[in-house]
Amino acid sequence: MPKLIKLLIASSAAAIASLTSVQAQMPPQQPDHKAFKIGTLDVIALHDAQFVRPNDSTIFGVGHTPREVGDVLKAAGAPTDTVTLSVDALLVKEPKHVVLIDTGVGGALQQSLNQAGVKPEEITEVLITHSHPDHMGGLVKVGKLAFPNATIRMSAAEWAFARKNTQLTDVIKVIDGHVETFKPGAKVVSQITSVGLKGHTPGHVGYQIVSGNEKLFDIGDTVHSSIISLVKPAWPVGFDTDEKGGEKIRIETLAKLAKSKELVFTPHFPFPGVGHIQADGDHFKWVPSVSTSN
Ligand SMILES: [Zn+2]
């Protein structure tokens, strides 16, 4: 996997080349989309990129050996020398709003939208779970707003945090003036409510989408690997700005989701990232519920 992509989801504190210059050097990523319904709403999972991390204990299993991490991967039937993460976003078509939740890193998201028959100009709101480049990078395309008619919404704490992130300087310059903030817990669009999930970043939120008696909860980066985050939720994650806070919210949220059995979307699980969290002894497992086969 190219080093540049690896760096993109490195911790926000790392000062690296600007995001836009990195995007320009990214290898092509494969577009994909998957449409499904939540109540009467049309929802589409959109693929942006694929990250492959070496199993070197710098991100997953910090404080543990690559061998320990490898054992967890092996038990799940996965390769033991790498950890693969998808980067995906979610589109929700409400009667009066076309809402994109997260924007990927600037990989294949625009092509995935095109595949799904949605034009960037149609999007009325972009909701951001948190300000890492693999969620906000797609807001800007060749130095311009990628979704020119959209209001960009994120929590006030996250916007303050984003403005200090040197990886995002080019993005912030373009989106400044188009951002509206909210307090976690606020309803942000008529059928979408924000849910505070502070830990991964200071203003990290999830979004609860409701239509009739059906729901879908986009939990953002509360979890990352569909294997390690669920089998070893207490293991520190190098992506978390606050390691302890990240661990706490991960364990709490997974326990809640296993109990409520609600439908979940998570941007880094295997595409399309829609399914249920199930309790499995003293840990958890992922049960995908929307297949990619059609
Ligand atoms: Zn992420």
Boltz pocket constraint, residues with backbone or C-beta under 6 A from the ligand:
constraints:
  - pocket:
      binder: B
      contacts: [[A, 9], [A, 132], [A, 134], [A, 135], [A, 221], [A, 267], [A, 268]]
      max_distance: 6.0
